[in-house]
Amino acid sequence: MVVDNPYPSIRGPLLTGLRNLAGSPEYLSTIESQLSAIVRLAANRVSVAAYASVASLRDGSDVVVAVGDELVRAVDGGTGPVADTTIHWPGFHQQAPRLGLTASVSVPLHTGCGQAVAVLNVYGRNPSAMMPLIGAICTVRGLVLEGAPSLTDSGGQELVAGYAEALAVRDRIHRAVAAIMKEDRGTADDAYLTLCIHAAHSGTDLAAAAAAFLPPSKT
């Protein structure tokens, strides 16, 4: 089941990054830089995020951690521009409670093949303040978190909207692969390769390439 984006009017670079990752073939050399950009944006745009991390599922020891702009400014006295605050920190999840990070929410990050290649973790210091974001993420997963307040933070809404659109991209690619399998009578791997080749020849991502194999959307 794919849940509609609960914040359709929200746009921004975090949403775009999540959606673009979901439409990218997993073999692209840009995947690592895309993940690094997403974790930086999550730390800086989601107001309750003191830290964010992205843990690779290909290599569980590779954890990239980003610190939110607000925390960095508090540390340096608010002087000067915020530098790149991304570091490699294996075992960060286990260390988080010692840093006062008592609440977190996780979002799987998918590439075009449909498999999660990493997990984005957003950490906060106040469980109550994190509850609206956790509740909204649950909603996108088709779950209901009883008592969760409405999410009003625009950065949190952008994260949730990006997650919802990434899942919609994954579903679109899945349907295109199924259509190619039906037409060619081949395997799922063969159909996915056909879609990747079509995307490369068209100069588009997989989500856009899928349109050639799917019925036109109803208006």
C-alpha positions as CSV (number, residue, x, y, z in Angstrom):
1,M,0.0,0.0,0.0
2,V,1.3,3.4,-1.0
3,V,0.1,6.3,1.2
4,D,-0.4,9.7,-0.5
5,N,2.0,12.5,0.4
6,P,0.3,14.1,3.4
7,Y,2.0,17.5,2.6
8,P,1.6,17.9,-1.2
9,S,2.4,21.6,-1.1
10,I,5.7,21.2,0.6
11,R,8.8,21.3,-1.7
12,G,12.5,21.6,-0.9
13,P,16.0,20.1,-1.4
14,L,15.5,17.3,1.3
15,L,12.3,16.1,-0.5
16,T,14.0,16.3,-3.8
17,G,17.0,14.4,-2.5
18,L,14.9,11.5,-1.2
19,R,12.8,11.3,-4.3
20,N,15.9,11.4,-6.6
21,L,17.6,8.7,-4.7
22,A,14.6,6.4,-5.1
23,G,14.7,6.9,-8.8
24,S,18.5,6.3,-9.1
25,P,20.0,2.9,-10.2
26,E,21.9,1.5,-7.3
27,Y,25.1,1.2,-9.3
28,L,25.6,5.0,-9.8
29,S,28.8,6.5,-8.5
30,T,26.8,9.4,-7.0
31,I,24.9,7.3,-4.4
32,E,27.3,8.0,-1.6
33,S,27.2,11.7,-2.2
34,Q,23.4,11.6,-2.4
35,L,23.3,9.9,1.0
36,S,25.7,12.5,2.5
37,A,23.6,15.4,1.1
38,I,20.4,13.8,2.6
39,V,21.8,13.4,6.1
40,R,23.1,17.0,6.1
41,L,19.8,18.4,4.9
42,A,17.9,16.3,7.5
43,A,20.1,17.6,10.3
44,N,19.7,21.2,9.2
45,R,16.1,21.4,8.1
46,V,14.2,19.3,10.6
47,S,13.9,21.6,13.7
48,V,13.9,18.8,16.3
49,A,17.0,17.1,14.9
50,A,20.1,17.7,17.1
51,Y,21.9,15.0,15.0
52,A,21.1,12.9,12.0
53,S,23.0,9.8,10.7
54,V,22.8,7.6,7.7
55,A,24.0,4.0,8.1
56,S,24.9,2.0,5.0
57,L,23.2,-1.4,4.8
58,R,26.0,-2.5,2.5
59,D,28.5,-2.0,5.2
60,G,27.0,-1.5,8.7
61,S,30.2,0.0,10.0
62,D,29.9,3.0,7.6
63,V,27.9,5.6,9.5
64,V,27.9,9.2,8.4
65,V,26.7,11.7,11.1
66,A,25.6,15.3,10.6
67,V,25.1,17.9,13.3
68,G,22.2,20.4,13.0
69,D,23.1,24.1,12.2
70,E,21.4,25.2,15.4
71,L,23.7,23.1,17.6
72,V,26.8,24.1,15.7
73,R,25.9,27.8,16.1
74,A,25.3,27.3,19.8
75,V,28.8,25.7,20.2
76,D,30.7,28.3,18.2
77,G,28.7,31.3,19.6
78,G,26.8,31.9,16.4
79,T,29.8,33.5,14.6
80,G,30.6,32.8,11.0
81,P,29.0,30.4,8.4
82,V,28.2,26.8,9.3
83,A,30.9,24.5,7.8
84,D,30.4,21.0,6.6
85,T,29.5,19.2,9.8
86,T,29.4,15.6,8.4
87,I,31.7,13.0,9.9
88,H,32.2,9.2,9.8
89,W,31.3,7.8,13.2
90,P,30.9,4.0,13.4
91,G,28.8,3.0,16.4
92,F,27.1,6.3,16.7
93,H,23.7,4.8,17.4
94,Q,25.1,3.1,20.5
95,Q,26.7,6.3,21.6
96,A,23.6,8.5,21.1
97,P,22.1,8.1,24.6
98,R,25.3,9.3,26.2
99,L,24.9,12.5,24.1
100,G,21.4,13.1,25.6
101,L,19.7,11.9,22.4
102,T,16.7,10.2,24.0
103,A,14.4,9.9,20.9
104,S,14.9,9.0,17.3
105,V,13.0,8.0,14.2
106,S,14.4,6.0,11.3
107,V,13.6,6.2,7.5
108,P,14.8,3.6,5.1
109,L,16.5,5.0,2.0
110,H,15.8,3.2,-1.3
111,T,17.4,3.3,-4.7
112,G,15.8,2.4,-7.9
113,C,16.1,-1.4,-7.4
114,G,13.6,-1.1,-4.6
115,Q,16.0,-2.3,-1.9
116,A,17.0,-0.1,1.0
117,V,20.7,0.8,0.8
118,A,20.8,2.8,4.0
119,V,18.8,4.1,6.9
120,L,18.4,7.7,7.9
121,N,18.1,8.2,11.6
122,V,17.0,11.6,13.1
123,Y,17.9,12.1,16.7
124,G,16.4,14.5,19.2
125,R,16.8,15.4,22.9
126,N,13.1,15.8,23.7
127,P,10.8,12.7,23.2
128,S,7.7,14.9,23.3
129,A,9.0,17.3,20.7
130,M,9.9,14.3,18.5
131,M,6.5,12.7,18.7
132,P,4.8,14.7,15.9
133,L,7.6,13.7,13.5
134,I,7.4,10.0,14.6
135,G,3.6,10.0,14.2
136,A,3.8,11.5,10.7
137,I,6.4,8.9,9.6
138,C,4.2,6.2,11.0
139,T,1.3,7.6,8.9
140,V,3.3,7.2,5.7
141,R,4.0,3.6,6.7
142,G,0.2,3.0,7.0
143,L,0.3,3.0,10.8
144,V,-1.4,5.2,13.4
145,L,0.5,6.4,16.5
146,E,-2.2,7.2,19.0
147,G,-1.9,10.6,20.6
148,A,0.7,12.0,18.3
149,P,0.3,15.7,17.8
150,S,0.1,17.2,14.3
151,L,3.4,17.9,12.7
152,T,3.8,21.7,12.1
153,D,7.5,22.0,11.5
154,S,8.1,22.7,7.8
155,G,11.4,20.8,7.8
156,G,9.8,17.8,9.4
157,Q,7.0,18.0,6.9
158,E,9.5,18.1,4.1
159,L,11.2,14.9,5.4
160,V,7.8,13.1,5.6
161,A,6.8,14.3,2.2
162,G,10.1,13.2,0.7
163,Y,9.7,9.8,2.3
164,A,6.2,9.5,0.9
165,E,7.3,10.5,-2.6
166,A,10.2,8.1,-2.5
167,L,7.8,5.3,-1.7
168,A,5.6,6.4,-4.6
169,V,8.6,6.3,-6.9
170,R,9.5,2.8,-5.7
171,D,5.9,1.7,-6.5
172,R,6.0,3.3,-9.9
173,I,9.3,1.5,-10.8
174,H,7.9,-1.8,-9.4
175,R,4.8,-1.5,-11.7
176,A,6.9,-0.7,-14.7
177,V,9.1,-3.7,-14.1
178,A,6.0,-5.9,-13.8
179,A,4.7,-4.5,-17.1
180,I,8.0,-5.2,-18.8
181,M,8.1,-8.8,-17.4
182,K,4.6,-9.4,-18.7
183,E,5.5,-8.0,-22.2
184,D,8.9,-9.8,-22.5
185,R,8.1,-12.9,-20.5
186,G,11.4,-12.5,-18.7
187,T,12.6,-12.3,-15.2
188,A,12.4,-9.4,-12.8
189,D,16.2,-8.8,-13.1
190,D,15.9,-8.7,-16.9
191,A,13.0,-6.3,-16.7
192,Y,14.8,-4.0,-14.3
193,L,17.9,-4.0,-16.6
194,T,15.6,-3.0,-19.5
195,L,14.2,-0.1,-17.5
196,C,17.8,1.0,-16.5
197,I,18.9,0.9,-20.2
198,H,15.8,2.9,-21.3
199,A,16.5,5.5,-18.6
200,A,20.2,5.8,-19.6
201,H,19.3,6.2,-23.3
202,S,16.6,8.8,-22.4
203,G,18.8,10.7,-20.0
204,T,16.2,10.4,-17.2
205,D,15.9,8.7,-13.9
206,L,14.0,5.4,-13.5
207,A,10.8,7.0,-12.3
208,A,10.6,9.1,-15.5
209,A,11.6,6.2,-17.7
210,A,8.8,4.1,-16.2
211,A,6.2,6.2,-18.0
212,A,7.1,4.5,-21.3
213,F,5.9,1.2,-19.8
214,L,2.8,2.3,-17.8
215,P,-0.7,3.3,-18.9
216,P,-1.2,7.1,-19.0
217,S,-2.2,8.6,-15.7
218,K,-5.9,9.4,-15.4
219,T,-6.7,13.1,-15.1
